[in-house]
Amino acid sequence: MKRTTSIQNIKNTAALQRQHTDSLCPLAHRLPGKALRACFLRNMDQHFGGISLAVSKKRYQEFKALLEAITVAFRPHVVLKSAITRVYRINGTPLHSIDDFYEGDIVVCCCQYEPYVDVGYNVNQHYMQLLGSLIRMREKCAPVEGSEEEADNECFNDNELVIDYENCKLPQAILLYINVEKPIWVHKSTVIFQGSGRARSDKHYIIKMVNKEHMFTRTNGTYFEIEILRQLQDHTNIIDLIYTVEQCKYIYIVIERLDCDLFELLQSKTVFPETLVKKVMKDVTRGLAYIHGCQIIHRDLKLDNLLVQFDFSGPLEPWVAAIKISDFGLATQYKGRELYQCCGTPHYMAPELISYAGYDFSVDLWSLGITLFYMLCSRLPFAHSESNTNIVQECIRKSHHEIPSECKSKMSPYAQQLINSLLVKMPQHRLSAIEVCQHPFLLDSRGDSL
């Protein structure tokens, strides 16, 4: 059972008392047009730590839709007598619309005919850590009272949650063994460094610095990257985990560093020859079949997360020796029940994931189909030039892919058939990873030079 911390701790926290008169609504702050973080508890269940959901009119156009989403999210975790029909702030104040929510709300959810009962609720520890982090951030960036900046400034926008890696000294357990270079990727929840071994300079590593609070919020408390990486070790098509270091706020994951990722390789090649695509697909589907066999869904399969290992031993150009699946930050265990959390990279998301219709392993096969299309056509099949997430998702839900005529004329019938068998709107008609391994397009797969 996850550790929880009592709501009474909120009342006793000096930081909260300085910020608000109502300690039961920790941030008491609305972000116009942005999703608000809220933790939802089950009425009369003292031990359930709750689930975190982002609340916004963009996601839930009606209050009823939010209640339905809470019901769906609760079902794998608690017993429900009926659907959730009413919600109350932790102090018993009823909430009747999305406009009633504040950033950092803690909400008790009741089924039909259930009275609200205060039983001394416990709140998920990771949610409480997130609130503490946001409150400290708000204190730090609070503008002068009465100024124009006060009215316009929003202390909780996405950019302000970027890891302050420059002021965070890496653990000695890493610095003793690895010469760490400047970061190659900086994100809200992750900073990625590269480095080489101090004892052996020919050994190359990636050091992934992860903000635990942000990742637990992003995955609704289902951040299992280290556990999953350990479970999947010793497969030739899955990235090797070297070791990990965990501190109070950050996790440091040290993995092997390969030569590049598929996106970088495609940028240099424009379009892959089919023989190379076959090699890529064969390696990826082998790894994916193994991942699914371990009851794990990756949920972020894309060109950037498929790493390339070259073989430089030949007299001519290097060969693609292996493709390895990496980045299991959004991966999760599948326990036989459909999942509903919407996460991943927008252009690669399956339609059932976007629509909150419930999903399983098939979302990875849709992403594999997007990847295959990109390799053969050098473009995405849906909203290729669009950066607006809502437009991209709407296009995926309502449009159908079409192979460009200039690509179709150069593409083998088996390649077209595989694309069409993966980019199927109805997941039950989509190929599985095992079926892709056995597809005619891959049966004569061979490695290809660059």
matplotlib code that plots the C-alpha trace (Angstrom):
import matplotlib.pyplot as plt

x = [0.0, 1.3, 2.3, -0.3, -0.2, -3.2, -5.1, -4.4, -0.8, -2.1, -3.7, -0.5, 1.9, 3.2, 3.6, 0.0, -1.1, 1.0, -0.6, -4.3, -6.9, -8.6, -6.1, -8.5, -8.0, -4.2, -3.6, -7.0, -5.9, -7.5, -5.6, -7.8, -7.9, -5.5, -6.2, -6.3, -4.8, -7.2, -7.1, -10.3, -11.0, -13.6, -16.4, -16.1, -12.8, -10.2, -7.3, -7.6, -5.1, -7.1, -6.4, -5.1, -7.0, -6.5, -9.8, -10.6, -13.5, -11.4, -11.3, -14.7, -17.1, -19.8, -19.7, -21.4, -18.4, -16.1, -18.2, -18.1, -14.3, -14.0, -16.2, -14.1, -10.8, -12.1, -13.3, -10.0, -9.2, -12.3, -15.8, -18.6, -22.3, -23.2, -21.6, -20.2, -23.0, -21.8, -18.5, -17.5, -14.5, -12.7, -14.4, -17.9, -18.5, -20.4, -19.0, -21.6, -19.5, -16.0, -15.9, -16.1, -12.6, -9.4, -5.8, -4.8, -8.3, -8.9, -12.3, -14.5, -16.7, -20.0, -22.2, -25.9, -27.8, -24.6, -24.2, -20.8, -19.0, -15.7, -13.8, -10.3, -9.2, -5.7, -4.2, -1.7, 1.8, 2.9, 0.0, 0.9, 4.5, 3.3, 1.2, 4.2, 6.4, 3.8, 3.2, 7.0, 7.1, 4.2, 5.9, 9.1, 7.5, 4.7, 4.6, 4.3, 0.8, -1.3, 1.1, 0.1, 2.4, 0.2, -2.8, -1.1, 1.5, 0.7, 3.2, 2.2, 2.6, 4.5, 7.8, 8.2, 8.2, 11.3, 14.0, 16.6, 19.4, 22.1, 21.7, 21.3, 24.6, 24.6, 25.1, 28.6, 27.5, 27.4, 30.2, 32.7, 32.3, 31.1, 32.3, 29.0, 28.6, 26.1, 22.5, 21.2, 17.5, 15.6, 12.0, 9.5, 10.0, 13.3, 16.8, 19.0, 22.8, 25.3, 28.7, 31.6, 33.2, 36.1, 37.8, 37.0, 36.4, 35.0, 32.0, 29.2, 26.1, 22.9, 22.0, 18.3, 17.4, 13.7, 11.5, 9.5, 6.7, 6.1, 6.2, 3.9, 1.4, 1.8, 1.1, -1.5, 0.8, 1.7, 5.4, 7.2, 10.1, 12.8, 10.8, 9.8, 13.3, 14.6, 11.9, 12.7, 16.5, 18.5, 16.5, 18.5, 16.0, 15.4, 17.8, 20.1, 19.8, 23.2, 22.2, 20.0, 20.4, 17.3, 17.2, 14.3, 13.3, 15.0, 15.7, 18.8, 18.7, 21.9, 21.4, 23.6, 24.1, 23.7, 24.8, 21.6, 17.8, 15.7, 14.4, 18.0, 18.8, 15.7, 16.7, 20.0, 18.5, 15.1, 13.5, 14.6, 15.0, 12.5, 15.3, 16.3, 12.7, 12.3, 15.3, 13.9, 10.4, 11.7, 13.8, 11.1, 8.3, 10.5, 11.1, 7.4, 6.2, 8.5, 7.2, 3.6, 4.3, 5.5, 2.1, 3.5, 2.2, 4.9, 2.5, 5.1, 6.5, 7.9, 11.0, 12.7, 12.5, 13.9, 17.7, 20.2, 23.3, 25.7, 28.2, 31.4, 33.4, 32.8, 35.1, 32.4, 29.5, 28.3, 25.5, 22.4, 23.3, 20.3, 17.3, 16.5, 13.3, 13.9, 12.2, 9.7, 8.7, 5.0, 5.0, 2.6, 1.6, -1.5, -3.6, -6.4, -8.6, -8.7, -6.8, -8.2, -5.4, -4.6, -0.8, 1.9, 3.0, 0.0, 0.8, 1.4, -1.7, -4.3, -7.9, -9.3, -6.7, -7.6, -11.4, -11.0, -12.7, -10.5, -7.4, -4.8, -1.7, -3.2, -2.2, 1.4, 0.6, -1.1, 2.1, 4.1, 2.0, 2.6, 6.4, 6.3, 4.4, 6.9, 9.9, 8.5, 6.9, 9.1, 5.9, 3.3, -0.1, -2.2, -1.7, 2.0, 2.6, 0.2, 1.5, -1.9, -2.6, -6.4, -6.3, -3.9, -6.2, -9.3, -7.6, -6.6, -10.2, -12.0, -9.6, -8.2, -4.6, -3.7, -0.4, 0.9, 0.8, 4.5, 5.3, 2.8, 4.4, 7.7, 6.3, 5.8, 2.3, 3.3, 4.5, 1.2, -0.7, 1.1, 0.5, -3.2, -3.3, -1.8, -3.6, -7.0, -9.4, -11.0, -8.3, -9.8, -9.0, -5.5, -2.6, -0.8, 3.0, 3.3, 1.2, 3.4, 6.5, 4.9, 3.8, 5.1, 6.8, 9.2, 9.8, 12.7, 14.1, 17.8, 20.1, 20.8, 23.8, 23.4]
y = [0.0, 3.5, 5.7, 8.4, 11.5, 12.8, 15.8, 17.1, 17.7, 20.3, 22.3, 22.2, 23.2, 26.7, 27.4, 26.7, 28.9, 31.8, 31.4, 30.8, 31.2, 28.1, 25.3, 22.8, 24.4, 24.6, 26.9, 28.6, 29.9, 29.6, 29.5, 30.8, 28.5, 26.0, 22.6, 22.6, 19.9, 18.2, 15.0, 12.9, 10.8, 8.1, 9.0, 7.1, 5.4, 6.5, 4.5, 5.2, 7.9, 9.2, 9.8, 13.0, 14.4, 17.6, 19.6, 22.0, 22.9, 22.0, 18.4, 18.2, 20.5, 19.6, 18.8, 15.5, 14.4, 15.1, 12.9, 10.1, 10.4, 10.1, 7.0, 5.4, 6.3, 5.0, 1.5, -0.3, 1.0, 1.1, -0.3, 1.8, 1.3, 3.4, 6.1, 9.2, 11.7, 14.4, 15.8, 17.9, 19.8, 18.1, 20.5, 19.5, 22.3, 21.0, 21.6, 22.0, 22.9, 23.0, 26.7, 25.8, 24.1, 25.6, 24.7, 22.1, 21.1, 17.9, 16.5, 13.8, 11.8, 10.3, 7.7, 8.2, 8.5, 8.6, 11.4, 13.1, 11.8, 13.1, 10.1, 11.7, 11.1, 10.3, 11.9, 10.4, 11.4, 12.3, 14.7, 16.3, 16.6, 18.3, 20.8, 21.6, 22.2, 24.4, 26.4, 27.0, 28.1, 30.5, 32.0, 32.4, 34.1, 36.1, 39.6, 42.8, 43.3, 45.7, 45.7, 45.0, 42.0, 40.6, 40.6, 39.1, 36.7, 33.0, 31.3, 27.8, 27.8, 24.9, 26.7, 27.3, 23.6, 23.0, 21.3, 23.7, 21.4, 24.1, 24.4, 20.7, 18.9, 15.4, 12.6, 11.4, 7.9, 9.2, 11.7, 9.1, 6.8, 9.0, 12.2, 14.0, 16.5, 19.3, 18.3, 17.3, 17.6, 19.7, 19.1, 19.9, 16.5, 15.3, 16.4, 14.1, 14.3, 12.2, 11.1, 8.7, 6.3, 7.7, 4.3, 3.5, 6.5, 4.1, 3.4, 5.9, 6.6, 8.5, 10.0, 10.7, 13.1, 12.7, 15.0, 12.4, 14.8, 15.9, 12.4, 11.0, 13.8, 13.3, 9.6, 9.8, 8.0, 5.2, 6.1, 2.8, 3.4, 1.9, -1.2, -1.8, -1.3, -3.9, -6.3, -6.0, -6.3, -8.8, -8.4, -7.4, -4.9, -3.0, -0.4, -1.6, -0.2, 0.3, 1.5, 4.1, 6.6, 7.9, 11.0, 12.8, 14.9, 13.3, 9.9, 9.4, 6.6, 5.6, 3.7, 2.7, 5.3, 4.2, 6.1, 8.0, 7.6, 6.9, 10.4, 11.7, 9.0, 9.7, 13.4, 12.5, 10.0, 11.7, 8.3, 4.9, 2.1, -0.7, -3.2, -0.9, -0.4, -4.1, -4.4, -1.6, -3.1, -6.6, -5.4, -3.1, -5.7, -8.3, -5.9, -4.9, -8.5, -9.1, -6.0, -7.0, -10.5, -9.0, -7.3, -3.8, -1.1, 1.4, 4.3, 6.5, 4.5, 6.8, 7.5, 9.5, 6.6, 3.9, 4.0, 2.8, 0.8, 0.8, -1.8, -0.1, -3.3, -3.5, -1.9, 0.3, 2.2, 1.3, -1.2, -0.9, -3.7, -3.3, -1.1, -0.8, 0.6, 3.2, 5.8, 3.9, 7.0, 6.6, 2.8, 1.0, -2.5, -3.9, -5.8, -7.1, -4.0, -1.3, 1.9, 5.4, 7.8, 10.0, 10.3, 10.1, 12.1, 13.7, 12.7, 9.0, 8.6, 6.0, 7.2, 5.1, 6.7, 10.2, 9.5, 8.0, 4.9, 2.5, 0.9, -1.9, -3.1, -2.0, 1.6, 0.6, -1.0, 2.2, 4.1, 1.5, 2.1, 5.9, 5.1, 2.8, 5.4, 8.1, 5.9, 5.2, 8.5, 10.9, 12.5, 11.8, 10.5, 12.8, 16.6, 16.5, 20.3, 21.0, 21.7, 22.4, 19.3, 19.6, 19.9, 16.9, 14.7, 15.8, 14.8, 11.4, 10.8, 11.8, 11.5, 8.4, 8.0, 8.2, 7.1, 9.9, 8.8, 9.6, 7.2, 4.6, 4.1, 3.2, 1.2, -2.6, -4.0, -5.8, -2.5, -0.8, -3.7, -3.5, 0.2, -0.4, -3.2, -1.1, 2.3, 0.7, 2.9, -0.1, -1.6, -5.1, -5.2, -4.0, -6.5, -7.6, -7.4, -11.2, -10.9, -8.1, -10.3, -12.9, -10.4, -11.1, -7.7, -8.8, -12.4, -11.6, -8.9, -8.2, -5.6, -2.6, -0.3, 3.4]
z = [0.0, -0.9, 2.0, 2.7, 4.8, 6.8, 5.7, 9.2, 8.1, 5.7, 8.5, 10.5, 7.7, 8.3, 4.6, 4.0, 6.9, 5.5, 2.1, 2.9, 5.6, 4.2, 4.7, 3.1, -0.3, -0.4, -3.3, -3.6, -7.0, -10.5, -13.7, -16.5, -19.4, -17.8, -16.1, -12.3, -10.2, -7.9, -5.7, -5.6, -2.5, -2.0, 0.5, 3.8, 2.7, 5.1, 3.6, -0.1, -0.9, -3.8, -7.5, -9.2, -12.2, -14.2, -14.3, -17.1, -19.3, -22.3, -21.2, -19.5, -21.2, -18.7, -15.0, -15.7, -17.9, -15.0, -12.7, -15.3, -15.6, -11.8, -11.8, -14.5, -12.7, -9.3, -10.5, -10.6, -7.0, -4.8, -4.5, -5.9, -5.2, -8.2, -10.4, -8.6, -8.6, -6.1, -5.0, -1.9, -0.9, 2.0, 4.4, 3.2, 0.8, -2.3, -5.8, -8.5, -11.6, -12.9, -12.1, -8.4, -8.5, -7.3, -8.0, -5.4, -4.4, -2.3, -3.1, -1.6, -4.1, -3.2, -5.0, -5.3, -2.0, 0.0, 2.6, 2.8, 5.9, 7.3, 8.4, 8.7, 5.1, 4.1, 0.9, -1.4, -0.4, -3.9, -4.3, -1.0, -2.1, -5.3, -3.4, -1.2, -4.2, -5.9, -2.7, -2.4, -6.0, -5.5, -2.5, -4.5, -7.5, -5.8, -7.2, -5.1, -3.8, -5.9, -8.9, -12.5, -12.3, -9.6, -11.9, -14.9, -13.4, -13.1, -10.9, -12.0, -15.7, -17.3, -17.7, -14.0, -13.3, -15.3, -13.2, -11.9, -12.9, -12.8, -9.0, -8.4, -7.8, -9.2, -6.7, -5.9, -6.8, -10.4, -10.5, -9.1, -12.1, -14.9, -16.6, -17.0, -19.9, -20.3, -20.7, -24.1, -23.2, -20.6, -19.9, -17.1, -15.5, -16.9, -17.7, -19.8, -19.6, -21.5, -20.2, -20.5, -18.0, -15.8, -15.8, -19.4, -21.7, -24.4, -22.3, -22.9, -20.7, -20.5, -17.1, -16.8, -13.9, -13.1, -10.9, -8.9, -7.9, -11.5, -13.0, -10.4, -11.2, -14.9, -14.7, -11.9, -9.5, -11.9, -12.5, -12.5, -14.9, -12.7, -11.7, -15.4, -16.7, -14.1, -15.2, -18.9, -18.7, -20.8, -24.0, -27.0, -28.2, -24.9, -23.5, -20.8, -17.3, -15.6, -12.1, -10.4, -7.6, -5.7, -3.6, -1.8, -4.9, -7.9, -9.3, -11.4, -14.0, -15.7, -19.0, -21.9, -24.6, -28.2, -31.4, -32.1, -32.3, -35.3, -35.7, -35.9, -38.4, -40.5, -40.6, -42.2, -44.6, -45.5, -46.3, -45.2, -47.8, -47.1, -46.2, -43.3, -42.3, -42.2, -39.9, -37.6, -37.5, -36.8, -33.8, -32.4, -32.7, -31.0, -28.1, -28.0, -28.0, -25.0, -23.2, -23.8, -22.7, -19.4, -19.1, -19.7, -22.0, -23.2, -24.1, -25.8, -28.7, -31.3, -33.5, -30.7, -28.3, -30.6, -30.3, -33.0, -32.4, -35.3, -36.3, -37.5, -38.1, -41.9, -44.5, -45.9, -44.3, -40.8, -40.4, -38.1, -35.7, -33.4, -32.5, -28.8, -27.2, -24.6, -22.3, -20.1, -18.2, -19.2, -19.2, -16.9, -15.8, -17.4, -14.9, -17.1, -17.0, -19.6, -18.8, -19.3, -18.6, -21.6, -22.0, -24.6, -27.6, -29.4, -33.0, -31.9, -29.6, -30.5, -31.1, -28.2, -25.8, -26.9, -26.5, -23.0, -24.4, -22.5, -24.0, -23.7, -25.5, -28.8, -28.3, -28.8, -32.1, -33.3, -32.3, -34.2, -37.3, -37.0, -36.8, -39.8, -41.8, -40.9, -41.8, -45.3, -46.1, -44.1, -42.6, -40.0, -41.3, -39.1, -38.8, -39.7, -39.6, -36.7, -33.2, -31.5, -29.4, -29.7, -33.5, -33.7, -31.5, -33.4, -36.7, -35.3, -34.1, -37.2, -40.1, -41.9, -43.0, -46.6, -48.1, -50.4, -54.1, -54.5, -51.7, -52.6, -56.0, -54.4, -51.5, -51.6, -51.3, -48.0, -46.5, -47.4, -46.0, -42.7, -42.4, -43.0, -40.5, -37.7, -38.3, -37.7, -35.7, -33.9, -31.6, -31.7, -35.4, -35.0, -35.3, -32.1, -31.7, -32.3, -35.5, -36.8, -36.2, -38.5, -41.1, -44.7, -44.7, -42.0, -42.9, -45.2, -43.1, -43.2, -41.8, -44.0, -44.4, -44.1]

ax = plt.figure().add_subplot(projection="3d")
ax.plot(x, y, z, "-o")
ax.set_aspect("equal")
plt.show()
